[in-house]
């Protein structure tokens, strides 16, 4: 039950969930932890029922908004005075972008897949010996991160950047960091660039007749709400600026919207390469928002 609580609130009732012994930190709410444990037994060890109990509780359904005064008093929300807000795990970061872009392959089960990764990782001296990494193509390329093949000695770099543990031992509590390298991954990782391209094309096809409609569409796909006026203005300015740069010939749009400029993608009707490139830039920005990869 402590690990269930940790999954939803970001920190367990006993914060050291890997150690509930005499040397661990005492529980913040010992009676609550005891009650959850007894309730779990009384419900016939039904994990699904306990998940439902937690997510429908008044504690979990609060707003995650916090005032500076409340944050100073309780930075880790040990008083459960607000809903949790924290960056999701590395696998979910990737899956959110896949779903928002429309590329996610929801297939369940089957063998592991090999998404794009730097080739130098699998040859000496980075690797102990040459390793096989044949990049998956087609729908398998866009399967959920749980199906990504991982060598114990060569963790998948994108997931490792977002604090996914290696395979040396079991891990019941992940570290959670915020570093510039994470932003570089969501901006420049080959798969994230593909997802930005896909979101741009999907927005041009399905987002509506005007740029305003399309911005709302793309924004909602990533953060599940409409943009504020300030956000809309910032995105509109970025879109206009990028469209002008590509239209003026300062940059080649095909270099952004295709891996091989000689083989550009099929664009939606009435869309130019300059438009597609500008929308790709906007999509990269939205996919890289803190709110896109944050549970709140």
C-alpha positions as CSV (number, residue, x, y, z in Angstrom):
1,X,0.0,0.0,0.0
2,X,2.9,2.3,0.6
3,X,4.1,1.7,-3.0
4,X,0.6,2.3,-4.3
5,X,0.5,5.6,-2.5
6,X,3.9,6.5,-3.8
7,X,2.8,5.9,-7.4
8,X,-0.1,8.4,-7.1
9,X,1.4,11.0,-4.8
10,X,5.0,10.9,-5.8
11,X,6.2,10.0,-2.3
12,X,5.1,7.1,0.0
13,X,3.6,7.5,3.4
14,X,6.9,6.0,4.4
15,X,9.2,8.0,2.0
16,X,11.9,5.3,2.0
17,X,9.7,2.7,0.3
18,X,12.7,0.4,-0.3
19,X,13.3,0.3,3.5
20,X,10.4,0.0,6.0
21,X,12.6,-1.3,8.8
22,X,13.8,0.2,12.1
23,X,16.2,2.5,10.3
24,X,13.7,4.0,7.9
25,X,11.9,7.3,8.1
26,X,8.7,7.0,10.2
27,X,5.4,7.1,8.3
28,X,3.9,10.6,7.9
29,X,0.4,9.1,8.6
30,X,0.8,5.7,10.4
31,X,-2.9,5.2,11.0
32,X,-3.6,5.8,7.3
33,X,-1.0,3.2,6.3
34,X,-2.4,0.7,8.8
35,X,-6.0,1.3,7.5
36,X,-5.0,0.9,3.9
37,X,-3.2,-2.4,4.7
38,X,-6.2,-3.8,6.6
39,X,-8.6,-2.6,3.9
40,X,-6.4,-4.4,1.3
41,X,-6.8,-7.6,3.2
42,X,-10.5,-7.1,3.9
43,X,-11.1,-6.6,0.2
44,X,-9.6,-9.9,-0.7
45,X,-6.2,-8.6,-1.8
46,X,-7.9,-6.8,-4.7
47,X,-5.3,-4.4,-6.1
48,X,-7.7,-2.9,-8.6
49,X,-10.1,-2.0,-5.8
50,X,-7.4,-0.2,-3.9
51,X,-6.3,1.7,-6.9
52,X,-9.9,2.8,-7.4
53,X,-10.2,3.7,-3.7
54,X,-7.1,6.0,-3.8
55,X,-7.9,7.8,-7.1
56,X,-11.5,8.5,-6.0
57,X,-10.5,9.8,-2.6
58,X,-10.9,13.5,-1.7
59,X,-7.2,13.6,-1.0
60,X,-6.2,12.7,-4.5
61,X,-9.0,14.7,-6.2
62,X,-7.8,18.1,-4.8
63,X,-6.2,20.8,-6.9
64,X,-2.4,20.7,-7.3
65,X,-2.3,24.5,-7.1
66,X,-0.1,25.6,-4.2
67,X,0.5,29.1,-2.7
68,X,4.1,30.2,-1.8
69,X,3.1,30.2,1.8
70,X,1.8,26.6,1.7
71,X,4.8,25.4,-0.3
72,X,7.2,26.9,2.3
73,X,5.3,25.2,5.1
74,X,5.0,21.8,3.3
75,X,7.2,21.5,0.2
76,X,6.8,17.7,-0.1
77,X,3.1,17.7,0.5
78,X,3.4,15.5,3.6
79,X,0.2,17.0,5.0
80,X,-1.6,15.9,1.8
81,X,-3.1,19.4,1.6
82,X,-3.1,19.4,-2.3
83,X,-3.0,17.0,-5.2
84,X,0.4,15.7,-6.3
85,X,2.4,17.4,-9.0
86,X,5.6,15.7,-10.3
87,X,7.3,14.8,-13.6
88,X,6.1,11.4,-14.9
89,X,8.5,8.5,-15.3
90,X,10.7,8.3,-18.3
91,X,8.7,5.6,-20.1
92,X,5.5,7.7,-19.7
93,X,7.4,10.8,-21.0
94,X,7.9,8.9,-24.3
95,X,4.4,7.5,-24.4
96,X,2.7,10.9,-23.8
97,X,4.6,12.2,-26.9
98,X,3.7,9.2,-29.0
99,X,0.0,9.5,-28.0
100,X,-0.1,13.2,-28.6
101,X,1.5,12.9,-32.0
102,X,-0.9,10.1,-33.1
103,X,2.0,7.6,-33.6
104,X,1.4,5.4,-30.6
105,X,1.1,1.7,-31.4
106,X,-1.3,0.3,-28.7
107,X,-0.4,-3.4,-29.4
108,X,-0.1,-5.4,-26.2
109,X,2.5,-8.1,-25.7
110,X,5.0,-9.6,-28.1
111,X,8.8,-9.3,-28.4
112,X,10.9,-6.2,-27.4
113,X,11.5,-3.5,-30.0
114,X,14.5,-1.4,-30.9
115,X,13.8,2.3,-31.3
116,X,16.5,4.7,-32.6
117,X,19.6,4.9,-30.5
118,X,23.2,6.2,-31.2
119,X,25.2,3.5,-32.9
120,X,28.4,4.2,-30.9
121,X,26.6,2.9,-27.7
122,X,26.8,-0.7,-28.9
123,X,30.5,-0.9,-29.9
124,X,33.7,-0.7,-27.8
125,X,34.8,1.2,-25.8
126,X,31.3,2.2,-24.8
127,X,30.1,-1.3,-24.8
128,X,32.1,-4.3,-23.5
129,X,31.6,-6.0,-26.9
130,X,29.7,-5.3,-30.1
131,X,26.0,-5.6,-29.6
132,X,23.2,-6.0,-32.1
133,X,20.8,-3.1,-32.3
134,X,18.7,-3.3,-35.5
135,X,16.4,-0.2,-35.4
136,X,12.7,-1.2,-35.6
137,X,10.7,0.1,-38.5
138,X,7.0,0.3,-39.2
139,X,4.4,0.3,-36.3
140,X,6.8,-1.5,-33.9
141,X,9.0,1.6,-33.9
142,X,6.2,3.4,-32.0
143,X,5.3,0.9,-29.4
144,X,5.1,1.9,-25.7
145,X,8.4,2.3,-23.9
146,X,7.8,-0.7,-21.7
147,X,8.6,-2.8,-24.8
148,X,12.0,-1.2,-25.5
149,X,14.8,-3.7,-25.4
150,X,17.4,-2.9,-22.8
151,X,20.9,-4.3,-22.3
152,X,21.9,-4.3,-18.7
153,X,25.3,-2.8,-19.5
154,X,23.9,-0.3,-22.0
155,X,20.7,1.3,-20.8
156,X,18.5,3.0,-23.4
157,X,19.8,6.6,-23.3
158,X,16.5,8.5,-23.4
159,X,15.0,6.5,-20.6
160,X,18.2,6.8,-18.5
161,X,18.1,10.6,-19.0
162,X,14.7,10.6,-17.3
163,X,16.0,8.5,-14.3
164,X,14.8,5.1,-15.4
165,X,16.9,2.5,-13.4
166,X,19.2,0.0,-15.0
167,X,18.7,-3.7,-14.7
168,X,21.3,-4.4,-12.0
169,X,18.8,-4.8,-9.2
170,X,15.1,-4.2,-8.4
171,X,14.0,-0.6,-7.8
172,X,11.0,0.4,-5.8
173,X,11.7,4.1,-5.6
174,X,13.2,6.1,-8.5
175,X,15.1,9.2,-8.3
176,X,13.5,12.2,-10.0
177,X,15.7,14.9,-11.4
178,X,15.2,17.9,-13.6
179,X,18.2,18.6,-15.9
180,X,18.9,20.5,-19.2
181,X,19.8,17.2,-20.8
182,X,16.1,16.1,-20.5
183,X,15.0,19.2,-22.5
184,X,17.7,18.4,-25.1
185,X,16.3,14.8,-25.3
186,X,12.7,15.9,-25.9
187,X,13.8,18.5,-28.4
188,X,16.4,16.6,-30.4
189,X,16.0,12.8,-29.9
190,X,15.4,11.4,-33.3
191,X,12.1,9.8,-32.2
192,X,10.9,13.0,-30.6
193,X,11.6,14.9,-33.8
194,X,9.6,12.3,-35.7
195,X,6.7,12.8,-33.2
196,X,6.9,16.6,-33.6
197,X,6.6,16.1,-37.4
198,X,3.7,13.7,-37.0
199,X,1.9,16.1,-34.6
200,X,2.5,19.0,-37.1
201,X,1.0,17.0,-40.0
202,X,-1.9,15.8,-37.9
203,X,-2.6,19.3,-36.8
204,X,-2.6,20.6,-40.4
205,X,-5.0,17.8,-41.4
206,X,-7.4,17.7,-38.5
207,X,-6.8,20.9,-36.5
208,X,-9.3,23.2,-38.3
209,X,-9.3,25.9,-41.0
210,X,-7.5,28.6,-39.1
211,X,-4.1,28.8,-37.3
212,X,-5.9,29.6,-34.0
213,X,-8.0,26.5,-34.3
214,X,-4.9,24.5,-35.0
215,X,-2.9,25.9,-32.1
216,X,-5.8,25.0,-29.8
217,X,-6.0,21.5,-31.3
218,X,-2.2,20.8,-30.9
219,X,-2.1,22.3,-27.4
220,X,-5.0,20.2,-26.2
221,X,-3.5,17.0,-27.5
222,X,-0.4,17.6,-25.3
223,X,-1.8,19.2,-22.1
224,X,-5.5,18.4,-22.2
225,X,-6.7,22.0,-21.9
226,X,-7.0,25.1,-24.1
227,X,-4.2,27.6,-24.1
228,X,-4.5,30.9,-22.2
229,X,-4.4,34.2,-24.1
230,X,-0.8,34.6,-23.1
231,X,0.1,31.1,-24.3
232,X,-1.8,31.6,-27.5
233,X,0.0,34.8,-28.2
234,X,3.4,33.2,-27.6
235,X,2.6,30.3,-29.9
236,X,1.1,32.5,-32.6
237,X,4.3,34.7,-32.6
238,X,6.5,31.6,-32.8
239,X,4.4,30.2,-35.7
240,X,4.5,33.5,-37.6
241,X,8.2,33.9,-37.1
242,X,9.1,30.4,-38.3
243,X,6.7,30.6,-41.3
244,X,8.4,33.8,-42.3
245,X,11.9,32.4,-41.9
246,X,11.1,29.4,-44.1
247,X,9.1,31.3,-46.6
248,X,12.0,33.8,-47.0
249,X,14.4,30.9,-47.9
250,X,16.6,31.4,-44.9
251,X,16.2,27.8,-44.0
252,X,15.4,24.7,-46.0
253,X,12.1,23.3,-44.6
254,X,12.7,19.9,-46.1
255,X,15.7,19.5,-43.8
256,X,13.4,19.6,-40.8
257,X,10.3,17.8,-42.0
258,X,12.2,14.8,-43.5
259,X,15.2,12.7,-42.7
260,X,16.1,12.8,-46.4
261,X,15.2,16.1,-48.1
262,X,15.1,14.2,-51.4
263,X,12.2,12.2,-50.1
264,X,9.8,14.7,-48.4
265,X,6.6,13.4,-46.7
266,X,3.2,13.6,-48.2
267,X,1.8,16.9,-47.0
268,X,-1.9,17.7,-46.3
269,X,-3.8,19.5,-49.1
270,X,-2.9,23.2,-49.5
271,X,0.0,22.9,-47.0
272,X,3.5,24.0,-48.1
273,X,6.8,22.6,-46.8
274,X,7.4,26.0,-45.1
275,X,4.1,25.6,-43.2
276,X,4.9,22.0,-42.2
277,X,8.3,23.0,-41.0
278,X,6.9,25.9,-38.9
279,X,4.3,23.7,-37.4
280,X,7.0,21.2,-36.6
281,X,8.8,23.8,-34.6
282,X,5.6,24.7,-32.7
283,X,4.9,21.1,-32.0
284,X,8.4,20.6,-30.6
285,X,7.8,23.5,-28.3
286,X,4.5,22.2,-27.1
287,X,5.8,18.6,-26.6
288,X,8.7,20.1,-24.6
289,X,6.5,22.0,-22.1
290,X,6.9,21.2,-18.5
291,X,3.1,20.7,-18.3
292,X,3.2,18.1,-21.0
293,X,5.3,15.7,-19.0
294,X,4.0,16.6,-15.6
295,X,1.3,14.8,-13.6
296,X,-0.9,17.3,-11.9
